[in-house]
Amino acid sequence: HPDDYPGAGVKIAEHGAAAGAEDTIAEHALMVGDREYDAVGAAREGVDTIGVLYGYGSPEELRDAGAAYLARTPEEAAAIACGRDELAPGTARIAGTVRHSSVDGPGVRYVVFFQGCPHHCPECQNPETWDPAGGEEVSLEDLTEELRATRYLDGVTLSGGDPFLQPEAAMAVADAGREMGLNVWAYTGWTFEALLDGAAGQKARELLGHLDVVVDGPFRRELLSKECLFRGSSNQRLIDVPASLAAGKAVEARL
């Protein structure tokens, strides 16, 4: 709410969206805490709200108030809102692809670097992928066709950026990989628990069901470790997604 957090309101306004109060028509809505009237006004106008866990309420209370997404700070909420710009149907915004990678999961992998990330980890390896308006818009047909034409693969990796900001596009790539008999990994700055709680939205939660392994959590420079397999810092985990969904809690993968 811009009255309480002017910085967040400015960040959203700079990207052509507005914070959603009861009488505001907006492309995106920002809701702070569990203020139900913000969500009511946004729902009336057919837009989603972002609940901000900034000392107000619990995830359950925010969802009950109508929040479609959860964020930890107003700045993260602004980044999520700005990363939700509508793409043309059947397209994805990406920073690029690597057809044969040996560092983004086991074996030889096709990697898609999705554009846009709300996490902004200090000393991120790919800061050029943060801007949701950066990169290039490509058709999913062309993207999956390139994947299918790539030989000698063991798996597909969805990286970025954060692929959970473009869950429908990520699902299309994941499904194409699975049809080829490949395992599918994804990297995200959200924790698995946050994704289960709906922090990135319900579509992002649905994406989990199309994955085999998620490498979760933000990169933390102070926890940098060369001994972390396929991870940058020791707080990040390799999550066995099917086992975790069945258990209702994070189950770490054994490779």
Residue pairs with C-beta under 8 A, 6 or more apart in sequence:
1 9
1 19
1 21
1 30
1 31
1 32
1 35
1 38
2 8
2 9
2 10
2 13
2 19
4 32
5 32
5 54
5 74
7 74
7 75
8 19
8 30
8 52
8 74
8 75
8 77
8 78
9 19
9 30
11 74
11 75
11 78
11 79
11 82
12 18
12 19
12 28
12 30
12 78
12 81
12 82
13 19
15 78
15 81
15 82
15 85
15 133
16 27
17 26
17 27
17 28
17 81
17 82
18 24
18 26
18 27
18 28
19 26
19 29
19 30
20 26
20 28
20 29
20 30
20 31
20 38
20 41
20 42
20 45
20 47
20 49
21 37
21 38
21 41
22 37
22 38
22 40
22 41
23 41
24 41
24 45
25 45
26 42
26 45
26 47
27 47
28 47
28 48
28 50
28 81
28 82
28 84
29 38
29 39
29 41
29 42
29 45
29 47
29 48
29 49
29 50
30 49
30 50
30 52
30 74
30 77
30 78
30 81
31 38
31 39
31 42
31 49
31 50
31 51
31 52
31 62
31 65
31 66
31 67
32 38
32 51
32 52
32 54
32 56
32 74
33 51
33 52
33 54
33 55
33 56
33 57
33 62
34 51
34 56
34 57
34 61
34 62
34 64
34 65
35 65
36 65
36 66
38 49
38 65
39 49
39 65
39 66
39 67
40 66
42 48
42 49
42 66
43 49
43 66
48 68
48 69
48 84
48 201
49 66
49 67
49 68
49 69
50 67
50 68
50 69
50 70
50 71
50 77
50 80
50 81
51 57
51 59
51 62
51 63
51 65
51 67
51 69
51 70
51 71
52 70
52 71
52 72
52 73
52 74
52 76
52 77
53 59
53 62
53 70
53 71
53 72
54 72
54 73
54 74
56 62
57 65
59 70
59 197
59 198
59 199
62 70
63 70
63 198
68 198
68 201
68 202
69 77
69 80
69 198
69 199
69 200
69 201
70 194
70 197
70 198
70 199
71 77
71 80
71 118
71 199
76 118
76 119
79 117
79 118
79 119
79 120
79 132
80 118
80 165
80 200
82 132
82 133
83 116
83 117
83 118
83 132
83 165
84 132
84 165
85 132
85 133
87 93
87 137
87 166
87 169
88 137
90 139
90 140
90 141
91 137
91 138
91 139
91 140
91 169
92 112
92 114
92 137
92 138
92 140
92 143
92 166
92 169
92 170
92 172
92 173
93 114
93 115
93 116
93 132
93 134
93 135
93 136
93 137
93 138
93 166
94 112
94 113
94 114
94 115
94 135
94 136
94 138
94 143
94 161
95 113
95 114
95 115
95 126
95 128
95 129
95 134
95 135
95 160
95 161
96 113
96 135
97 110
97 111
97 112
97 113
97 143
97 146
98 104
98 110
98 111
98 113
99 110
99 146
99 150
100 108
100 109
100 110
100 150
100 152
100 153
101 108
101 109
101 110
101 111
101 157
102 108
102 109
103 230
104 111
104 157
104 159
104 185
104 187
104 230
105 155
105 157
105 183
105 185
105 213
105 230
106 154
106 155
106 183
106 230
106 255
107 153
107 154
107 155
108 152
108 153
108 154
108 155
109 153
109 154
109 155
109 156
109 157
109 185
110 147
110 150
110 153
110 155
110 156
110 157
110 177
110 182
111 156
111 157
111 158
111 159
112 143
112 156
112 157
112 158
112 159
112 163
112 170
112 173
113 126
113 129
113 159
113 160
113 161
114 129
114 158
114 159
114 160
114 161
114 162
114 163
114 165
114 166
114 169
114 170
115 129
115 131
115 132
115 134
115 135
115 136
115 160
115 161
116 129
116 130
116 131
116 132
116 134
116 135
116 160
116 161
116 162
116 165
116 166
117 124
117 129
117 130
117 160
117 161
117 162
117 165
117 189
118 162
118 165
118 189
119 162
119 189
119 190
119 218
120 127
120 130
121 189
121 218
121 219
121 220
122 221
123 219
123 221
124 130
124 219
125 219
125 232
126 159
126 160
126 161
128 134
129 135
129 160
129 161
130 161
132 165
135 161
140 169
140 172
140 173
143 172
143 173
144 172
144 173
144 176
147 156
147 173
147 176
147 177
147 180
148 176
148 180
153 180
153 182
154 182
154 183
155 177
155 182
155 183
155 184
155 185
156 173
156 174
156 176
156 177
156 182
156 183
156 184
156 185
157 184
157 185
157 186
157 187
158 170
158 173
158 174
158 184
158 185
158 186
158 187
158 211
159 186
159 187
160 187
162 187
162 188
162 189
162 190
162 200
163 170
163 186
163 187
163 188
163 207
164 170
164 186
164 188
164 190
164 195
164 200
164 204
164 207
165 200
165 204
167 200
167 201
167 203
167 204
167 206
167 207
168 203
170 186
170 207
170 210
171 206
171 207
171 210
174 184
174 186
174 207
174 210
174 211
175 210
177 183
177 184
178 184
178 210
183 212
183 213
184 210
184 211
184 212
184 213
185 211
185 212
185 213
185 214
185 215
186 207
186 211
186 213
186 214
186 215
187 214
187 215
188 195
188 200
188 214
188 215
188 216
188 217
189 217
189 218
189 219
190 199
190 200
190 216
190 217
191 216
191 217
191 250
192 214
192 216
192 237
192 239
192 244
192 250
193 249
193 250
194 200
195 204
195 205
195 208
195 214
195 216
196 205
196 208
196 248
198 204
198 205
208 214
208 241
208 245
209 241
209 245
211 241
212 240
212 241
212 242
213 238
213 239
213 240
213 241
213 253
214 238
214 239
214 241
215 230
215 231
215 236
215 237
215 238
215 239
216 236
216 237
216 239
216 250
217 233
217 235
217 236
217 237
218 235
218 236
219 232
219 233
219 236
220 233
220 235
221 233
222 233
223 233
223 234
223 235
224 232
224 233
225 231
225 233
225 234
228 234
228 236
229 238
229 255
230 238
231 237
231 238
237 250
237 252
238 252
238 253
238 255
239 250
239 251
239 252
239 253
240 251
240 252
240 253
240 254
243 251
243 253
244 250
244 251
